[in-house]
Amino acid sequence: MTNIQIEMTIATIILFIIIMTSLKHNSMSIKNSISWLLLPIIFALIAIFPNPLTALAHWLGFETLSNFIFLVTIALLIVLCFSLTLTVSKQQQQITKLIQELSIMKKRDKKDEK
């Protein structure tokens, strides 16, 4: 087993433990954890089957497998960050709508009391 495989295995185990701990303490929803669980699965596949990935990395022009892995990991994190940004934006719109509806209801209640 090479150094990169050992590092990927350790990273996979640590990331999996962090995700499971967050789920156990209800810090993260199951819906959000599914996308985060893809990362340790990908790490595990890279650690188990490095040869096809090494060939792909060299074919794409990367000198070392670790550079390719960092690029793929950063790309996945950017996609995940964008996805979470979309979720936050949608929630902000929902909160704004709820605040407006609540304000209208309070105004009606005050009107009815008079």
C-alpha positions, 0 to 999 in steps of 0.5 A, a space after each residue: 500500500 502506497 503513502 497516498 493510499 494510506 492517507 486516503 484511507 485515513 482521510 476516509 475514516 476521519 471524514 466518515 466519523 465526522 459525518 456520522 457524529 454530526 448525524 448522531 448529534 442532529 447537527 446535520 440533516 440526513 438530506 445534507 449528509 448524503 452529499 457529504 457521504 459521497 466524498 469518503 466513498 470517492 476517497 475509499 474508491 481511490 484508495 482501493 483502485 488507484 491504478 485507473 485513477 493514476 492512468 487518468 491523471 497522467 492522461 489528463 497531464 497531471 504529474 502526480 496522483 495527489 495533484 489530481 485528487 486535490 483538484 477533484 476534491 476541490 471541484 467536488 467541494 465547490 459544487 457542494 458549496 454552490 448547492 448549499 448556497 442555492 439551499 440557503 437562498 431558497 430558505 431566505 426567500 421562504 423566511 422573507 415570505 413567512 415574515 411578510 405573511 406573519 406581519 399581515 396576520 398581525 395587522 389583521 388581528 390588531 384591526 379585528 381587536 379594534 
